[in-house]
C-alpha cells in the first residue's frame, strides 16, 4: 500500500511502528487505482495501519473510512461482503 500511494504522489507521515497485516490478501489494479482485499477480520488492523501511516481518517458513513494523500489522492477502507477492502485512488472521481 505504501508503494502504491508513493506511485500516486503521496507520502506517509511515518513508516515506523506500523501494525502487522495479515499475509492473506489479494491485489487488483484497474484504470481508477488499486484495490487490496483482506479478510473481514483484519478490518481493525488495516484501519490502524493506515491511521499510523497517514493520520486520522475521515468518516464516510457506516464502516467506510477515507484518508487523503498528496494533492488529490484518497484511500478508502470499507467492509464489502466478507472482505476489508482498501481502494487507493490517485484522485477522487
HELIX and SHEET records of a PDB file:
HELIX    1   1 UNK A    2  UNK A    7  1                                   6    
HELIX    2   2 UNK A   40  UNK A   42  5                                   3    
HELIX    3   3 UNK A   43  UNK A   54  1                                  12    
SHEET    1   A 6 UNK A  25  UNK A  30  0                                        
SHEET    2   A 6 UNK A  33  UNK A  39 -1                                        
SHEET    3   A 6 UNK A  83  UNK A  89 -1                                        
SHEET    4   A 6 UNK A  73  UNK A  80 -1                                        
SHEET    5   A 6 UNK A  65  UNK A  69 -1                                        
SHEET    6   A 6 UNK A  58  UNK A  59 -1                                        
END                                                                             
